[in-house]
Amino acid sequence: MRVAADSRQAVVVPVEERLIVALDLPDRTSAIRMVDKLGDNVRFYKIGLELQMAGGFAIAEVLIKRGKKIFLDSKLFDIAETVKGAVANVANLGVDFLTVHGNGQIISAAMEGRGSNPLKILSVTVLTSLDAHDIQDLGFTCSINDLVMLRVRKALDAGCDGVIASGQEAREIRDFAGRSLIIVSPGIRSVGVAKHDQKRTTAPAEAIAAGADYLVVGRQITTSPDPAREAARVLEEIDTALGA
C-alpha cells in the first residue's frame, strides 16, 4: 500500500495507521479476540469508556507490547488540576492519543500534564452521535458548525495537538487550522453500512478527501462476520483516497 507524507509531523504515516479500530466491546476476552482476528493489518486501536471500565488500561498494555498504537478515548472533563494529574498518569502508560473535553483552561491543563511525553492530546469538538436538535437540548443556541469551530479555536489557542471531529467538518477545520491540528474523525461508515446511533457520518474516502488524518471505525468492522476483510475494505478506501 502507499504511504502518505504528513508535513506537520515531518514523518511518513503508513496507510494502515490511518485506520483506528474502535474496540467498543464489553470485556478483555472479546477485545483480544478481535485484535487476533484483525492480525497485522490493523495497527491502531481505540479503547473507549466501556472497555476502560473492564480492565482497559491492562488491555492497552498488552496491545502496546504487541506493537499496536493506542487511542485512549477518555474524554476527560473535570477541574483543571484533576485533568492535569490524570493526563500525567496516562502519559506513563505509553498510549498514543488521549481525548479531553472542555474549555481552554481544561485543554491547557491537559497539555501541561502531558509535559514532554509524546502522547498526543485531542480535544473533542461535537460528538458525531449528536445533531442540531441534540445540541439545542444541551442548551446551545448556535449551529453545530459554529460550535465545532469555536472548540477548534480553543484547541489551537491552548496548543492542543488535535481535535476529534466529524468528517463533515474536516474541510473547514483544515482550511482554518492548516496542518496545525491532527484531525481524527469518528462516525465513519462505508457507503451502504448502517449508521446505528451515529448521526453525522462520513464515508472513508470522503473524510480523507476533506482533510481527516485518522478515521475511527467500530461496528462496521467489529460486528462483521469477517472483521479482517471489512478492515481491508476500509483500508483500501483510505488508500485510494490518499492516492487521489
Secondary structure by P-SEA (a helix, b strand, c coil): cbbbbbccccccccccccbbbbcccccaaaaaaaaaaacccccbbbbcaaaaaaaaaaaaaaaaaabbbbbbcccccccaaaaaaaaaaaaaacccbbbbbccaaaaaaaaaaaccccbbbbbbcccccccaaaaaaacccccaaaaaaaaaaaaaaacccbbbbcccaaaaaaaaccccbbbbbccccccccccccccccccaaaaaaacccbbbbcccccccccaaaaaaaaaaaaaaaaac
